Amino acid sequence: MNHTATADELTGRETELFNAYAEEASDYDGLAQVGGNVPHGHGQDCTLASLEEKGMVQRFTKCRRSWVRFTAKGIALAARNGIDM
C-alpha cells in the first residue's frame, strides 16, 4: 500500500509516538532504536506499524536491534511539528 498521510490523518496515539521517535532521532543522525529511550510495547508496535504503512518511517534490523528511519515525508512532518532532524 502506498498511502500518503498528512498530520491530519495521524491519530493522537500515532502523533504522540511519531513525535517521540522524531525527537529521539533528532539526537542520533535521524535514527531511533525501537525500545531504546522511547518506551515500547505491543501497543506501540501496532502504532509504529501504522506509521510505517502511512509512509512516515521505515523499520530495519541491524546487529539484532530494531531501528526506525524517517522517510522524507516523515522528516517533513517532523519539521512541521517543530522537530529538526
ROSEKOL-828660 format. One line per 3 residues: number of its first residue (from 1); for each residue x, y, z of N, C-alpha, C. Coordinates in steps of 0.001 Angstrom, whole numbers, plus 500000, padded with zeros to 6 digits. Example, Ala and Ser with C-alpha at 12.3 -4.5 7.8 and 13.67 -1.06 7.14 Angstrom:
! ROSEKOL-828660
1 = 513190,494310,507800,512300,495500,507800,513200,496700,507800 ~ 512850,497750,507080,513670,498940,507140,512900,500030,507870
END
This chain:
! ROSEKOL-828660
1 = 500841,498828,500000,500000,500000,500000,500890,501240,500000 ~ 500596,502185,499139,501384,503402,499042,500489,504585,499391 ~ 500143,504685,500664,499237,505712,501147,500038,506940,501564
4 = 499581,508110,501216,500271,509323,501614,499504,509965,502757 ~ 500130,510038,503920,499465,510569,505104,499877,512010,505350 ~ 498973,512740,505938,499275,514085,506415,499100,514071,507917
7 = 499500,515147,508561,499363,515233,510009,497916,515028,510436 ~ 496969,515488,509612,495554,515343,509941,495104,513885,509923 ~ 495828,513024,509216,495441,511621,509118,496043,510758,510218
10 = 496941,511308,511025,497516,510544,512129,496590,510632,513330 ~ 496417,509523,514016,495629,509528,515246,496443,510194,516348 ~ 495809,510459,517452,496513,511036,518597,497661,510159,519062
13 = 497418,508861,519129,498448,507916,519556,499603,507875,518544 ~ 499260,507899,517249,500298,507902,516217,501147,509176,516297 ~ 500488,510307,516479,501209,511573,516570,502145,511585,517775
16 = 501665,511089,518894,502478,511048,520112,503722,510177,519908 ~ 503532,508984,519357,504665,508085,519141,505592,508632,518055 ~ 505013,509178,516990,505802,509775,515917,506720,510866,516481
19 = 506159,511770,517272,506960,512863,517829,508028,512359,518786 ~ 507715,511345,519576,508706,510793,520500,509889,510205,519740 ~ 509607,509427,518697,510696,508862,517896,511430,509938,517107
22 = 510709,510946,516622,511355,512031,515875,512313,512812,516781 ~ 511897,513091,518003,512782,513792,518940,514019,512951,519241 ~ 513821,511659,519419,514950,510750,519650,515882,510729,518436
25 = 515290,510637,517254,516092,510566,516029,516851,511864,515776 ~ 516319,512974,516238,516999,514251,516020,518339,514294,516756 ~ 518480,513479,517787,519736,513416,518538,520700,512358,518001
28 = 520233,511497,517103,521040,510362,516642,521029,510229,515121 ~ 521383,511270,514430,521533,511234,512973,520314,510697,512239 ~ 519130,511000,512733,517914,510611,512038,517451,509190,512285
31 = 518076,508477,513210,517678,507105,513536,517254,507029,514996 ~ 516323,506145,515282,515916,505890,516663,515824,504384,516858 ~ 516338,503911,517984,516257,502481,518276,514881,502162,518850
34 = 514240,501152,518300,512950,500710,518820,513186,500105,520195 ~ 512473,500619,521186,512641,500141,522550,513845,500751,523249 ~ 514455,501760,522651,515591,502447,523277,515071,503423,524320
37 = 515223,504708,524070,514777,505723,525025,513273,505977,524956 ~ 512628,505528,523894,511172,505659,523772,510569,504346,524250 ~ 509727,504381,525304,509113,503142,525790,508376,502435,524658
40 = 508488,501104,524642,507913,500345,523534,507313,499045,524043 ~ 506089,498794,523622,505396,497556,523955,504505,497163,522790 ~ 503597,496221,523025,502744,495727,521936,501917,496843,521313
43 = 501326,497702,522121,500512,498793,521595,501326,499721,520716 ~ 502541,500025,521147,503409,500885,520359,503843,500189,519082 ~ 504000,498878,519124,504401,498145,517922,503326,498268,516847
46 = 502073,498172,517241,500975,498321,516280,500931,499749,515743 ~ 501154,500717,516621,501139,502116,516197,502310,502399,515270 ~ 503466,501852,515571,504634,502032,514709,504399,501388,513346
49 = 503745,500239,513330,503415,499588,512061,502482,500473,511239 ~ 501562,501150,511894,500656,502060,511202,501417,503246,510612 ~ 502379,503795,511371,503206,504888,510853,504012,504429,509645
52 = 504452,503187,509693,505202,502628,508567,504294,502481,507343 ~ 503084,502003,507549,502129,501840,506450,501764,503180,505823 ~ 501768,504234,506623,501430,505569,506130,502628,506279,505513
55 = 503769,505587,505486,504941,506128,504796,505750,507133,505579 ~ 505585,507174,506900,506317,508133,507727,507689,507616,508154 ~ 507770,506317,508390,509012,505714,508872,509244,504376,508180
58 = 510470,503896,508299,510830,502542,507873,511530,501886,509049 ~ 511232,500622,509260,511935,499868,510306,512945,498946,509646 ~ 514064,498763,510333,515055,497802,509862,515777,497221,511066
61 = 516449,496105,510847,517187,495432,511909,518662,495437,511571 ~ 519477,495791,512545,520923,495760,512399,521510,495367,513746 ~ 522425,494416,513711,523058,493919,514947,522006,493457,515952
64 = 520989,492764,515456,519910,492201,516262,519096,493243,517022 ~ 519119,494471,516568,518307,495537,517165,517434,496153,516075 ~ 516250,496564,516471,515327,497205,515531,515491,498718,515603
67 = 515443,499330,514443,515633,500775,514327,514526,501384,513499 ~ 514310,502685,513687,513363,503463,512906,514155,504502,512125 ~ 513896,504547,510828,514487,505571,509950,513318,506370,509388
70 = 513421,507676,509437,512347,508526,508939,512467,508709,507435 ~ 511326,508628,506758,511274,508858,505322,511285,510373,505087 ~ 511392,510766,503839,511340,512202,503518,510019,512796,504005
73 = 508933,512051,503836,507633,512522,504310,507618,512660,505833 ~ 508238,511706,506527,508311,511761,507982,509159,512927,508465 ~ 510262,513176,507775,511133,514299,508134,510388,515616,507933
76 = 509613,515712,506849,508836,516921,506590,507777,517131,507672 ~ 507109,516061,508082,506111,516188,509134,506770,516567,510458 ~ 507910,515970,510757,508625,516330,511983,508959,517823,511983
79 = 509411,518337,510849,509739,519756,510751,508497,520601,511005 ~ 507354,520193,510449,506107,520930,510688,505715,520873,512157 ~ 506147,519818,512856,505872,519667,514287,506942,520336,515148
82 = 507898,521038,514506,508935,521761,515236,510135,520918,515640 ~ 510302,519747,515012,511422,518858,515324,512368,518851,514141 ~ 513585,519323,514357,514568,519416,513286,515442,518176,513283
85 = 515407,517447,512175,516260,516279,512039,517366,516594,511065
END
